[in-house]
């Protein structure tokens, strides 16, 4: 196990240095399909402009929701004028069936982008893109193509043009609770994220006018790196119809269980914008995790009022404006509560074998996810149960730039998986890591 023992005798400084990367990993920019099946009649609609008022109609699923298999397309619409999408590429907003962590049918949203070049004879290969934190409620969905991700425009796959030029279709899930109003987004809850990523990719295969291959590579960054790792672990059992060739995780959020060792201490104050929504969304998603086990009455009142209120930095502002402290928010008992610890550990990736090759990239100048944090995940969890991991330290890259600096290497790695080349591994090398110097 990579988490720290949950004991007061461990220094707060050591726990904080690890937990810093865990929580802030969620805050950076940070989800295969079969040959096209016939789409249902409701899956087509006229194109709309990204600058048009979107309203809520698209994101409102039928009530009652007709039963259908996960990944079944409910509706789609072409979207034009999305900033950052290369000329000639085609964008769809999609609504599709997925499942909750308890197996209930639910509607989720996302988007698909196809390159301008004609599809090869076997169809476009698919990148299942998993985004980083955009928020915790419906208005924070990347498929709205607004500025919910906190950047200068819509939150798209970084270096999107490079992947489209390489001939990939991009399928992107919003995640449960983003886009479709379905309660609080289950933030950093791996099995929820994984379902969304896989089902959005299934749905892309049903779009009329899009010919996709059965080759899929999962790719995520930051919170999305966490989502990608879980999607890859889940794919063989949850989505055996998808032919997943590999998974790429850039600066992923890992080792979430170490948060518990400092959640209610002064050292946890800088992590409140992430610990509050993580803990609250888990209590609203898990039926066996009472809110009273994780929050004080003051913390519960704040979380209930603020977590689902806005996107980006709004929660951080409220925490600062109200001078909320960890001691006010979380009971000391949460740090040793067996039920809380069990749920936290269940959201640490690396607990089961990932059957396909992996590429993990980590910037050496990342102040959000420190390299030692990802080193621990690779060396103590992933490599011991997996022999096909290539781990790259990207010299000089930060949390925000690693996805751009490493893009050529990521595309090359993806292309090699499509070509059925033997996957490289750094497991067993010194530090289980190699160095990429741009």
Secondary structure, DSSP 8 states (H G I E B T S, - for coil): --S----TTS-HHHHHHHHHHHHHGGGS------S-----GGG----EETTS---SSTT---SS-----TT-EEEEEEEE--TTS-TT-EEEEEEEEEE-TT--EEEEEEEEEE-SS---TT-EEEEEEE----BSSGGG-GGG-SSTTSSSS----TTHHHHHHTTEEEEEE--TTSSS--SS--TT-HHHHHHHHHHHHHHHTT-TT--EEEEEEEEEETHHHHHHHHHHHHHHHH-TTS-EEEEEEES----GGGGGGTTTSGGGGGGHHHHHHHHHHHHHH-TT--GGGT--HHHHHHHHHHTTS-BTTHHHHHHHHTT--HHHHS-GGGGT-HHHHHHHHHTSTTSS---SEEEEEEETT-SSS-HHHHHHHIIIIIGGG-S-EEEEEETT--TTTHHHHTHHHHHHHHHHHHTT------TTSGGG-EEE--
